[in-house]
Amino acid sequence: MKESKNFETQAVRIQSERSSFREHSAPLYLTSSFVFESADQARALFADEEEGNIYTRFSNPNNSEFIEKLCTLEGAEDGFATSSGMAAMFISMASLLRAGDHVLASRSVFGSTHQILNTLFPRFNISHSYADVDRPETWEALIQPNTKMIFVETPSNPALDIIDLEWLGKLVAKHNLILNVDNCFATPYLQNPIQWGAHLVTHSATKFIDGQGRVIGGAVVGSKELIKEVRFFARHTGPSMSPFNAWVLSKSLETLAVRMEKHCANAFELAKRLEGHPAIAYVKYPFLTSHPQYRLAQKQMRLGGALVTFELKAGLTGGQQFLNSLKMLSHTANLGDTRTIATHPASTTHSKLKEEERLAVGITPGLIRVSVGLEHLDDILADIHQAIEKI
Ligand SMILES: Cc1ncc(COP(=O)(O)O)c(C=O)c1O
């Protein structure tokens, strides 16, 4: 079904080759290795003269189906499925960077990505600088002679800031850099960074791609040339996805479009209904006209996403009281689930930062992040309203 240009058809119909059992749904290939038909085939496979499976750390039909589908949906030439989103972030950088290289990253990236840049890479003499999402005019001056890659998340977590991918695509082309975009919040249904000039797109498939809070997984997709390096690194260091998770995630991609439509419809409506609430200082959602980068979001995203944030006037303690008063919304360290999840970054994920560091990445004291699920909107709203009243 590669000939169809339609997202929904590609997501449903791209499938591994049917076996002699004539199965309709793709089978699960739980095997560590694959049998060689002859000594010469074994030699040819190891010599890369023939394409085929050798060992599941390198490739497996379930992983190939998942990655082929994701590549098609992202407009990428090739890809590699990883055991987690962080494995994807790590190998997308570590496989291409060398000692002495420099990475320019947006300041608002996921916490573990910060740890890779701040704590782990300096051990290998790979340095970085952070650029502010709301000050694009400062980025070019931060590029150094040894800068090799720009790494960004858009929308960012949890501030929901939007970076102009077209502008960034032009900037990396001018300076001959690799643009690596963590597309976890938007998913390929809402945004395709490669269309704007990104060379690599990284995913935590744990979030909306699974969408049901079941498995951990990730992926790196991009140009053939770069993925060759990523695959070599992965083959010899071992962060590959389990075939079981690849099977789950390939099935999940079949329903991504319908799920994202509903997630985004619920989120947009929730954002509109919460805006102006007397206990809330502001609501942030990419498709609200009050979002500082509303026009940009409209340009590069199909819909506004499933994440909504709002600032409780009652501040830090108000945020904690709010979470303690929720009856239905889940309080858990995840997002992108059918179940609506609320978190309070200032007292949890970002509590170790100083207040000024939190403010620099848009985390105000009473900020609540809601990953809007697929429950009926009335029930999501009712729970949020009753919890606000208890503050
Ligand atoms: C934007 C973003 N990138 C990367 C990750 C890491 O993914 P994983 O937990 O699958 O390793 C997460 C979430 O955990 C995330 O929200």
The ligand as a Tripos MOL2 file, in Angstrom:
@<TRIPOS>MOLECULE
LIG
   16    16     1     0     0
SMALL
NO_CHARGES

@<TRIPOS>ATOM
      1 C1          9.5020   14.7020   24.6460 C.3       1 LIG1
      2 C2         10.0140   13.3990   25.1830 C.ar      1 LIG1
      3 N1         11.1210   12.8600   24.6440 N.ar      1 LIG1
      4 C3         11.6150   11.6980   25.1000 C.ar      1 LIG1
      5 C4         11.0310   11.0110   26.1390 C.ar      1 LIG1
      6 C5         11.6480    9.7240   26.6230 C.3       1 LIG1
      7 O1         10.9380    8.6170   26.1730 O.3       1 LIG1
      8 P1         10.9240    7.2000   26.9110 P.3       1 LIG1
      9 O2         10.3120    7.3990   28.2520 O.co2     1 LIG1
     10 O3         10.1480    6.3250   25.9790 O.co2     1 LIG1
     11 O4         12.3530    6.7460   27.0350 O.co2     1 LIG1
     12 C6          9.8620   11.5500   26.7240 C.ar      1 LIG1
     13 C7          9.1400   10.9170   27.8250 C.2       1 LIG1
     14 O5          9.3990   10.2100   28.6480 O.2       1 LIG1
     15 C8          9.3590   12.7750   26.2340 C.ar      1 LIG1
     16 O6          8.2530   13.3370   26.7700 O.3       1 LIG1
@<TRIPOS>BOND
     1     1     2 1
     2     2     3 ar
     3     2    15 ar
     4     3     4 ar
     5     4     5 ar
     6     5     6 1
     7     5    12 ar
     8     6     7 1
     9     7     8 1
    10     8     9 2
    11     8    10 1
    12     8    11 1
    13    12    13 1
    14    12    15 ar
    15    13    14 2
    16    15    16 1
@<TRIPOS>SUBSTRUCTURE
     1 LIG1         1 GROUP 0 **** ****
